[in-house]
């Protein structure tokens, strides 16, 4: 799999997303299953696995990067 510096999904995560998306797509063919929204929701893991980039991961990474640093107001010294 092609890895660039913009990829934020590990290869194992990509495989799991593709498998989960495939299972979700096959549920549409089960006549006892009525939730068609699951098939629509399966588009997200499949597309993110193909692109190797997840916007939710990118947003969480940006939030983590811009979070305020821990302040060192009180640091006890060992005796």
Phi and psi in radians as a Rosetta constraint file:
Dihedral C 1 N 2 CA 2 C 2 CIRCULARHARMONIC -1.292 0.35
Dihedral N 2 CA 2 C 2 N 3 CIRCULARHARMONIC 2.159 0.35
Dihedral C 2 N 3 CA 3 C 3 CIRCULARHARMONIC -1.961 0.35
Dihedral N 3 CA 3 C 3 N 4 CIRCULARHARMONIC 2.223 0.35
Dihedral C 3 N 4 CA 4 C 4 CIRCULARHARMONIC -2.081 0.35
Dihedral N 4 CA 4 C 4 N 5 CIRCULARHARMONIC 3.069 0.35
Dihedral C 4 N 5 CA 5 C 5 CIRCULARHARMONIC -1.288 0.35
Dihedral N 5 CA 5 C 5 N 6 CIRCULARHARMONIC -0.174 0.35
Dihedral C 5 N 6 CA 6 C 6 CIRCULARHARMONIC -1.623 0.35
Dihedral N 6 CA 6 C 6 N 7 CIRCULARHARMONIC -0.171 0.35
Dihedral C 6 N 7 CA 7 C 7 CIRCULARHARMONIC -1.238 0.35
Dihedral N 7 CA 7 C 7 N 8 CIRCULARHARMONIC 2.355 0.35
Dihedral C 7 N 8 CA 8 C 8 CIRCULARHARMONIC -2.200 0.35
Dihedral N 8 CA 8 C 8 N 9 CIRCULARHARMONIC 0.301 0.35
Dihedral C 8 N 9 CA 9 C 9 CIRCULARHARMONIC -2.127 0.35
Dihedral N 9 CA 9 C 9 N 10 CIRCULARHARMONIC 2.257 0.35
Dihedral C 9 N 10 CA 10 C 10 CIRCULARHARMONIC -1.226 0.35
Dihedral N 10 CA 10 C 10 N 11 CIRCULARHARMONIC 2.734 0.35
Dihedral C 10 N 11 CA 11 C 11 CIRCULARHARMONIC -1.108 0.35
Dihedral N 11 CA 11 C 11 N 12 CIRCULARHARMONIC -0.606 0.35
Dihedral C 11 N 12 CA 12 C 12 CIRCULARHARMONIC -1.152 0.35
Dihedral N 12 CA 12 C 12 N 13 CIRCULARHARMONIC -0.715 0.35
Dihedral C 12 N 13 CA 13 C 13 CIRCULARHARMONIC -1.105 0.35
Dihedral N 13 CA 13 C 13 N 14 CIRCULARHARMONIC -0.631 0.35
Dihedral C 13 N 14 CA 14 C 14 CIRCULARHARMONIC -1.128 0.35
Dihedral N 14 CA 14 C 14 N 15 CIRCULARHARMONIC -0.743 0.35
Dihedral C 14 N 15 CA 15 C 15 CIRCULARHARMONIC -1.139 0.35
Dihedral N 15 CA 15 C 15 N 16 CIRCULARHARMONIC -0.748 0.35
Dihedral C 15 N 16 CA 16 C 16 CIRCULARHARMONIC -1.110 0.35
Dihedral N 16 CA 16 C 16 N 17 CIRCULARHARMONIC -0.725 0.35
Dihedral C 16 N 17 CA 17 C 17 CIRCULARHARMONIC -1.119 0.35
Dihedral N 17 CA 17 C 17 N 18 CIRCULARHARMONIC -0.738 0.35
Dihedral C 17 N 18 CA 18 C 18 CIRCULARHARMONIC -1.116 0.35
Dihedral N 18 CA 18 C 18 N 19 CIRCULARHARMONIC -0.753 0.35
Dihedral C 18 N 19 CA 19 C 19 CIRCULARHARMONIC -1.137 0.35
Dihedral N 19 CA 19 C 19 N 20 CIRCULARHARMONIC -0.767 0.35
Dihedral C 19 N 20 CA 20 C 20 CIRCULARHARMONIC -1.107 0.35
Dihedral N 20 CA 20 C 20 N 21 CIRCULARHARMONIC -0.743 0.35
Dihedral C 20 N 21 CA 21 C 21 CIRCULARHARMONIC -1.110 0.35
Dihedral N 21 CA 21 C 21 N 22 CIRCULARHARMONIC -0.692 0.35
Dihedral C 21 N 22 CA 22 C 22 CIRCULARHARMONIC -1.142 0.35
Dihedral N 22 CA 22 C 22 N 23 CIRCULARHARMONIC -0.718 0.35
Dihedral C 22 N 23 CA 23 C 23 CIRCULARHARMONIC -1.116 0.35
Dihedral N 23 CA 23 C 23 N 24 CIRCULARHARMONIC -0.725 0.35
Dihedral C 23 N 24 CA 24 C 24 CIRCULARHARMONIC -1.154 0.35
Dihedral N 24 CA 24 C 24 N 25 CIRCULARHARMONIC -0.617 0.35
Dihedral C 24 N 25 CA 25 C 25 CIRCULARHARMONIC -1.208 0.35
Dihedral N 25 CA 25 C 25 N 26 CIRCULARHARMONIC -0.674 0.35
Dihedral C 25 N 26 CA 26 C 26 CIRCULARHARMONIC -1.211 0.35
Dihedral N 26 CA 26 C 26 N 27 CIRCULARHARMONIC -0.323 0.35
Dihedral C 26 N 27 CA 27 C 27 CIRCULARHARMONIC -1.127 0.35
Dihedral N 27 CA 27 C 27 N 28 CIRCULARHARMONIC -0.398 0.35
Dihedral C 27 N 28 CA 28 C 28 CIRCULARHARMONIC -1.146 0.35
Dihedral N 28 CA 28 C 28 N 29 CIRCULARHARMONIC -0.446 0.35
Dihedral C 28 N 29 CA 29 C 29 CIRCULARHARMONIC -1.505 0.35
Dihedral N 29 CA 29 C 29 N 30 CIRCULARHARMONIC -0.080 0.35
Dihedral C 29 N 30 CA 30 C 30 CIRCULARHARMONIC -1.495 0.35
Dihedral N 30 CA 30 C 30 N 31 CIRCULARHARMONIC 2.034 0.35
Dihedral C 30 N 31 CA 31 C 31 CIRCULARHARMONIC -1.176 0.35
Dihedral N 31 CA 31 C 31 N 32 CIRCULARHARMONIC -0.373 0.35
Dihedral C 31 N 32 CA 32 C 32 CIRCULARHARMONIC -1.419 0.35
Dihedral N 32 CA 32 C 32 N 33 CIRCULARHARMONIC -0.176 0.35
Dihedral C 32 N 33 CA 33 C 33 CIRCULARHARMONIC -1.728 0.35
Dihedral N 33 CA 33 C 33 N 34 CIRCULARHARMONIC 2.084 0.35
Dihedral C 33 N 34 CA 34 C 34 CIRCULARHARMONIC -1.805 0.35
Dihedral N 34 CA 34 C 34 N 35 CIRCULARHARMONIC -0.129 0.35
Dihedral C 34 N 35 CA 35 C 35 CIRCULARHARMONIC -1.478 0.35
Dihedral N 35 CA 35 C 35 N 36 CIRCULARHARMONIC 1.581 0.35
Dihedral C 35 N 36 CA 36 C 36 CIRCULARHARMONIC -1.261 0.35
Dihedral N 36 CA 36 C 36 N 37 CIRCULARHARMONIC -0.304 0.35
Dihedral C 36 N 37 CA 37 C 37 CIRCULARHARMONIC -1.162 0.35
Dihedral N 37 CA 37 C 37 N 38 CIRCULARHARMONIC -0.408 0.35
Dihedral C 37 N 38 CA 38 C 38 CIRCULARHARMONIC -1.131 0.35
Dihedral N 38 CA 38 C 38 N 39 CIRCULARHARMONIC -0.702 0.35
Dihedral C 38 N 39 CA 39 C 39 CIRCULARHARMONIC -1.151 0.35
Dihedral N 39 CA 39 C 39 N 40 CIRCULARHARMONIC -0.674 0.35
Dihedral C 39 N 40 CA 40 C 40 CIRCULARHARMONIC -1.142 0.35
Dihedral N 40 CA 40 C 40 N 41 CIRCULARHARMONIC -0.676 0.35
Dihedral C 40 N 41 CA 41 C 41 CIRCULARHARMONIC -1.228 0.35
Dihedral N 41 CA 41 C 41 N 42 CIRCULARHARMONIC -0.340 0.35
Dihedral C 41 N 42 CA 42 C 42 CIRCULARHARMONIC -1.253 0.35
Dihedral N 42 CA 42 C 42 N 43 CIRCULARHARMONIC -0.249 0.35
Dihedral C 42 N 43 CA 43 C 43 CIRCULARHARMONIC -1.114 0.35
Dihedral N 43 CA 43 C 43 N 44 CIRCULARHARMONIC -0.680 0.35
Dihedral C 43 N 44 CA 44 C 44 CIRCULARHARMONIC -1.071 0.35
Dihedral N 44 CA 44 C 44 N 45 CIRCULARHARMONIC -0.928 0.35
Dihedral C 44 N 45 CA 45 C 45 CIRCULARHARMONIC -1.139 0.35
Dihedral N 45 CA 45 C 45 N 46 CIRCULARHARMONIC -0.566 0.35
Dihedral C 45 N 46 CA 46 C 46 CIRCULARHARMONIC -1.203 0.35
Dihedral N 46 CA 46 C 46 N 47 CIRCULARHARMONIC -0.829 0.35
Dihedral C 46 N 47 CA 47 C 47 CIRCULARHARMONIC -1.132 0.35
Dihedral N 47 CA 47 C 47 N 48 CIRCULARHARMONIC -0.747 0.35
Dihedral C 47 N 48 CA 48 C 48 CIRCULARHARMONIC -1.171 0.35
Dihedral N 48 CA 48 C 48 N 49 CIRCULARHARMONIC -0.562 0.35
Dihedral C 48 N 49 CA 49 C 49 CIRCULARHARMONIC -1.213 0.35
Dihedral N 49 CA 49 C 49 N 50 CIRCULARHARMONIC -0.688 0.35
Dihedral C 49 N 50 CA 50 C 50 CIRCULARHARMONIC -1.169 0.35
Dihedral N 50 CA 50 C 50 N 51 CIRCULARHARMONIC -0.727 0.35
Dihedral C 50 N 51 CA 51 C 51 CIRCULARHARMONIC -1.382 0.35
Dihedral N 51 CA 51 C 51 N 52 CIRCULARHARMONIC -0.311 0.35
Dihedral C 51 N 52 CA 52 C 52 CIRCULARHARMONIC 1.052 0.35
Dihedral N 52 CA 52 C 52 N 53 CIRCULARHARMONIC 0.493 0.35
Dihedral C 52 N 53 CA 53 C 53 CIRCULARHARMONIC -2.537 0.35
Dihedral N 53 CA 53 C 53 N 54 CIRCULARHARMONIC 2.251 0.35
Dihedral C 53 N 54 CA 54 C 54 CIRCULARHARMONIC -2.035 0.35
Dihedral N 54 CA 54 C 54 N 55 CIRCULARHARMONIC 2.104 0.35
Dihedral C 54 N 55 CA 55 C 55 CIRCULARHARMONIC -1.099 0.35
Dihedral N 55 CA 55 C 55 N 56 CIRCULARHARMONIC -0.547 0.35
Dihedral C 55 N 56 CA 56 C 56 CIRCULARHARMONIC -1.178 0.35
Dihedral N 56 CA 56 C 56 N 57 CIRCULARHARMONIC -0.727 0.35
Dihedral C 56 N 57 CA 57 C 57 CIRCULARHARMONIC -1.109 0.35
Dihedral N 57 CA 57 C 57 N 58 CIRCULARHARMONIC -0.707 0.35
Dihedral C 57 N 58 CA 58 C 58 CIRCULARHARMONIC -1.112 0.35
Dihedral N 58 CA 58 C 58 N 59 CIRCULARHARMONIC -0.715 0.35
Dihedral C 58 N 59 CA 59 C 59 CIRCULARHARMONIC -1.156 0.35
Dihedral N 59 CA 59 C 59 N 60 CIRCULARHARMONIC -0.740 0.35
Dihedral C 59 N 60 CA 60 C 60 CIRCULARHARMONIC -1.141 0.35
Dihedral N 60 CA 60 C 60 N 61 CIRCULARHARMONIC -0.632 0.35
Dihedral C 60 N 61 CA 61 C 61 CIRCULARHARMONIC -1.140 0.35
Dihedral N 61 CA 61 C 61 N 62 CIRCULARHARMONIC -0.700 0.35
Dihedral C 61 N 62 CA 62 C 62 CIRCULARHARMONIC -1.185 0.35
Dihedral N 62 CA 62 C 62 N 63 CIRCULARHARMONIC -0.680 0.35
Dihedral C 62 N 63 CA 63 C 63 CIRCULARHARMONIC -1.143 0.35
Dihedral N 63 CA 63 C 63 N 64 CIRCULARHARMONIC -0.704 0.35
Dihedral C 63 N 64 CA 64 C 64 CIRCULARHARMONIC -1.177 0.35
Dihedral N 64 CA 64 C 64 N 65 CIRCULARHARMONIC -0.682 0.35
Dihedral C 64 N 65 CA 65 C 65 CIRCULARHARMONIC -1.178 0.35
Dihedral N 65 CA 65 C 65 N 66 CIRCULARHARMONIC -0.585 0.35
Dihedral C 65 N 66 CA 66 C 66 CIRCULARHARMONIC -1.733 0.35
Dihedral N 66 CA 66 C 66 N 67 CIRCULARHARMONIC 0.186 0.35
Dihedral C 66 N 67 CA 67 C 67 CIRCULARHARMONIC -1.314 0.35
Dihedral N 67 CA 67 C 67 N 68 CIRCULARHARMONIC 2.603 0.35
Dihedral C 67 N 68 CA 68 C 68 CIRCULARHARMONIC -1.152 0.35
Dihedral N 68 CA 68 C 68 N 69 CIRCULARHARMONIC 2.543 0.35
Dihedral C 68 N 69 CA 69 C 69 CIRCULARHARMONIC -1.258 0.35
Dihedral N 69 CA 69 C 69 N 70 CIRCULARHARMONIC 2.684 0.35
Dihedral C 69 N 70 CA 70 C 70 CIRCULARHARMONIC -1.205 0.35
Dihedral N 70 CA 70 C 70 N 71 CIRCULARHARMONIC 2.334 0.35
Dihedral C 70 N 71 CA 71 C 71 CIRCULARHARMONIC -1.499 0.35
Dihedral N 71 CA 71 C 71 N 72 CIRCULARHARMONIC 2.532 0.35
Dihedral C 71 N 72 CA 72 C 72 CIRCULARHARMONIC -1.852 0.35
Dihedral N 72 CA 72 C 72 N 73 CIRCULARHARMONIC 1.226 0.35
Dihedral C 72 N 73 CA 73 C 73 CIRCULARHARMONIC -1.295 0.35
Dihedral N 73 CA 73 C 73 N 74 CIRCULARHARMONIC -0.804 0.35
Dihedral C 73 N 74 CA 74 C 74 CIRCULARHARMONIC -2.268 0.35
Dihedral N 74 CA 74 C 74 N 75 CIRCULARHARMONIC 2.027 0.35
Dihedral C 74 N 75 CA 75 C 75 CIRCULARHARMONIC -2.184 0.35
Dihedral N 75 CA 75 C 75 N 76 CIRCULARHARMONIC 1.899 0.35
Dihedral C 75 N 76 CA 76 C 76 CIRCULARHARMONIC -1.182 0.35
Dihedral N 76 CA 76 C 76 N 77 CIRCULARHARMONIC 2.473 0.35
Dihedral C 76 N 77 CA 77 C 77 CIRCULARHARMONIC -1.636 0.35
Dihedral N 77 CA 77 C 77 N 78 CIRCULARHARMONIC 2.428 0.35
Dihedral C 77 N 78 CA 78 C 78 CIRCULARHARMONIC -1.193 0.35
Dihedral N 78 CA 78 C 78 N 79 CIRCULARHARMONIC 2.521 0.35
